[in-house]
Amino acid sequence: MPNPLSITWLGHSTFIIGLPSGKRIIADPWLGNPNCPPAFSKAEALGPIDLILVSHGHGDHRGDVASVARATGAPIVCIYELGMYLTDKGLTNVRDMGIGGTQEIAGISVTMTQAVHSGSLDDGWPVVYLGGATGFVLRAPDTPTIYFAGDTALFGDMKIIAEIYKPAIAFLPIGDHYTMGPDTAAIAARWLGVRQVVPMHYGTFPVLTGTPEALRGHLKGSGIDVLELKPGEVAR
């Protein structure tokens, strides 16, 4: 029998997603975030990783991609310009792509979607453009279709994502200020037609004020489950 799907939150927008096939994905690896459990603060402690997803170039999403890639040997999926940057930094297994494209890696179909945000190298001045922001749709055998939205505002083409890909689970930012807040994330969840939302990009800094409780309130009566995790907690 296949294993159950597992989701481990490492704080901010960093997740390890374990598929029924046994493959393991890490999304937006920033192990230095203030909420990352100490047990996961080093790339070597993550265990086997088969795929690294990086939604955009901001440091709170690509912060530890190099160390995770070197420790695990996993390929990195990201937008083209960010891929050029990572390759220039010496990473050799970069599988860059463009919005609307699909590629298969480790038996996982990865489709890159639009996100309404920005994407840049923001560690100093001047800021360097790194190809904007993206999301991902993930499909694999015996696995519910997953939509990892990355950092984004609400946008109407989420209805197209729903129509084409029919995701069952959506990882949505709820912190507000830089992304959707709980109110618009709830609209996104309804538009997407998902049965479950995994909230992310909240609570890391004081400015990120959105909460899972507020999201739950905005989704009241919808039948959509909110999977609220503590850092380091594994949901199956």
C-alpha positions, 0 to 999 in steps of 0.5 A: 500500500502507498504511504499517506501524504505527509506535510511538515511545516518548518516555519514561514513558507518552508514545508516538507511534503512526503508523497505516497510514493516515498518521494519527498519535496521541500518548498521554499527552503529557508531554514534560518527563519525564526520559527524553524525548529532547531532539529531542522536548522541544518540541511543535513538534518532534513533527510532524503529530498527528491525535489526542491521548489523555489517560488521566487528569489526573495531571501525568505524563500530561497535562503537555504536552497544552496545548502539543501541542494548540496546536502541532498543532491536534489534538483531545484525547480524555479523560474528561468532567471532565478535558475541562471542566478543559482547556476552562476553560484555553482549549483549544477542540478537546476531545472528552470522553467517558465510559467505555464510549463510542465516538467516531470521530475522523480515521478512528479509532474510540476506545473509552474503557475502565475503569482502576483508578487515580485521576485528579486535578490534583495540582500542589498542595493541595488536589488537584482530582478530574478524573474518574478514570482510563481506558484506550482501545481504538483501531480503524482500517482495516488496523490491529491493534486497540490497547489503551492501558491507561493507569495501572491495576492488574490488573482482571478486566474486562480479560477483557471487553475481550478478549472484546469488542474482541480487541486484538492489541497492549496498552500496559501499565504495568509500573513497580509501586508506582502501577500493575501490576508485571511480574507482574500485567502478564503476567497482564493480557497473557494475559487480553487475549489479545494477541500483543504488549505494549508496556511503559510507566510504568517507569524514570522514577523510582527507585520505578518498579522494574518492567522489561521483562526481568522482564515477559519472564520472567513471560511465558515460554512464552506466545508473547506478544512484549514490545516494549522500546523505547529513548526516541526509538526507532521500531518498525515 
